[in-house]
Amino acid sequence: MKAKQLAFIGLIGFFFTGCAEKEAPVKKIIVVRNTMDKDRKFETVSIAIDSLNFDNTDGKKGRIVIMDDVIHKPILSQTIDSDGDGTDDTVLFQPAIKAKSEMSFSVSHTDSIAVTANDSIARCYSRFVPERTDDYAWENDRVAFRTYGPLAQKMVEDDVKGGTLSSGIDAWLKRVEYPIINKWYKKELETDGSYHEDDGEGLDSFHVGSSRGVGGIAAKDGNAYHISKNFTSWKRLYNGPIRTSFVLTYADWDTNGKKISEEKHISLDYGSNLSKFEVAIKGTDTISAGLTLHENEGTTSVGEEGGWISYWEPHFDSKIGMGIVVPDGNMIGHEKYETGETDRSNLYADVKVNDEGKAVYYAGFGWKKSAQFMNQKEWENYLSDFSEKLQHPLVVEMR
């Protein structure tokens, strides 16, 4: 009898051991190396999920978990559908790595909720805002932006109060790390308060008009710059703790008889002051990304080698720095364009359209009152540093 009981117990033990071995997540080791003489953080590493070869998923959705092998704890990550086919195909994370060093991470596929480090709050967030005409707004922990849709354009064309005719990019000057978009719109539309007043979180005090704002585009013909009108459609791709991404489409526009088509794929990562613009463009091999000069009371700067332009200007009781960084040596010129026309004076970076038919650049700002950048030098150092890191990306290896 005892022999039978022992055999039964042994069989159960074998069964559970086998299940545990079967269910244990397969781990892959990712090594991230920093080749620069400076510490790196808030840089997004992307890994194709297919490259991880997780053979034990059996079609399960599960979760991709990234563990720091030094502290043996999961770090924040985000899976995204990069090609829009409905299936997540890429995992994003942001390692903090010391100068001239490397770190290893264990990547696994698991059904366990307990091991995930992901936030429930989408710190990188964007959405269409129909309650305020038809804005599209986006933000992360450092900055916020918005631009304008077809209804806002039609209101201007029909002489209806409250419209906006602009393909420029507006800057929302936040000075808190938590999300403010929904809160500020509610404050403006549903209370006696206004997002034009700073109650400690920041405010909307940045004038765009028909200028390029912070990164809108133009096409130059002779001595004139031509621009598109408001976006005609939008598509949000994803929000998350690491990145938000969306697409804006524009009606074809004319440059002295030449038709130009424009579609902007915009993304913003956690910890960055600059949004990434990937503009699919037809009808020209060069576009100009601009920064408004407002009253032209600021200082323009250009980093030729780094491919960046900057405008640092007074802004009410503070200062604001705006900048554009063009990677891969594709800034092929620049111009401080000054005119007597309202809102049409801009500092432009000329961006080469690449072989894929896209003009790629980064654009954003820093507000002194947010305490992120206290002077012009700090802002320009940020742009230079941002450019240098693009030229020397973190090296990712699978071992």
C-alpha positions, 0 to 999 in steps of 0.5 A, a space after each residue: 500500500 505504501 509503495 502505491 502511495 509513494 508511486 502516486 506521490 512521485 507521479 504527481 511530483 513529476 506532473 507538476 515539475 513537468 508543468 513548471 518546466 513547460 510553463 517557465 518562460 524562455 529567456 533571451 539575453 539582450 546586451 545594450 552598449 554605450 560607446 560614448 564618453 557620457 551617461 545615457 538615459 531617456 533613449 528608446 531601444 526597440 527590439 523586433 519581437 520576432 527576433 526573440 524567437 519565443 517558441 513557447 508562446 503557442 499563439 498566446 498573447 502574454 507579455 514581454 517582460 524585460 528584467 534588469 540582470 543587475 537588480 533582478 527586477 523588471 523595467 518599464 517597457 511597451 509593446 507596439 504595432 509598428 506596421 499597423 497590421 493589428 499585431 504588436 511586433 516591437 518592444 520598447 524600453 529605455 535603459 540608463 547606461 553609464 559612459 563606455 559601459 554595457 548592461 544585460 537584460 533578460 527578455 521573456 514572454 510570460 502570462 504573469 501580471 506580477 512580474 510586469 513593471 508597466 504603468 497603468 498611466 500612458 505617460 506618453 499620450 495623444 488624442 483627437 480633441 473634438 470638444 475643442 473644435 478638432 485639435 490633435 494634442 500630444 504630450 509626455 512628461 516634459 512638453 505638450 503640443 497641438 495642431 488643428 483640424 478641418 473644422 477649425 479651418 472651415 470656421 475661419 473660411 466661413 468667418 465663424 468665430 473660434 476657428 484656426 487656420 494653421 498647419 503650424 505646431 503649437 507649444 503647450 508650456 507645462 511644468 509638471 511631469 504628470 499628464 495635463 491635456 485632458 485636465 487643461 481642456 476640461 478646465 477651459 471648456 467646463 469651468 470658469 478657469 482657463 488654460 491661458 492662465 498658469 495655476 502652477 502646472 503651466 499654460 497655453 501662452 504660445 502664439 502660432 497663427 499661420 507661422 510654423 510654430 515648432 516644426 511645421 513645414 514649408 516648401 520654398 519657391 524662389 524667395 517665397 515659402 508655401 505652406 499647407 492648411 490644417 490636417 484633414 484626417 488623423 489616426 492614433 497608433 498607440 499611447 504608452 509609458 514609452 511612446 505615443 505615435 499618430 499620423 496626420 494627413 493633409 490635403 494636397 497643396 500648391 507651390 507655384 503650380 507644383 502640387 505637394 502631398 504631405 502626411 506626417 507620422 509624429 511620435 514623442 518618447 518619454 523624457 524627450 523635449 523633441 517630437 519625431 516627425 517622419 513626413 511622407 512627401 511628394 512633389 519636392 525633394 526638399 522641405 523646410 521645417 520651421 520655428 516661428 520668430 514671433 516678434 524677432 526679439 530672440 537669438 538664432 543659432 545653428 549647429 552646422 555639423 550637428 544638423 540643428 537650429 535653435 531660437 531662444 527668445 523672451 516669453 512674457 516673464 520667462 524664456 523659451 528655446 525652440 529647436 529642430 534636429 535633422 539626423 543623418 546629415 540631411 540638413 542641407 541648408 538653413 535660413 532666417 526668413 524675415 518678412 513684414 507679413 504677420 506670422 510668416 517670419 520663421 527660422 528654417 532648416 532645409 531637410 532633404 527627402 530621403 530615398 524612402 520619400 520621407 523628410 525626417 527631423 525632430 522638433 520641440 522646445 524648452 521653457 525656462 519656467 519649467 526649470 528644464 533649461 535655465 539659459 540659452 547655452 543649456 538649451 543649445 547643449 541639449 540640441 547638440 547632445 541630442 544630435 550626437 546621440 542620434 549619430 552614435 545610437 546605443 548598440 544592441 546585441 542578442 546573446 
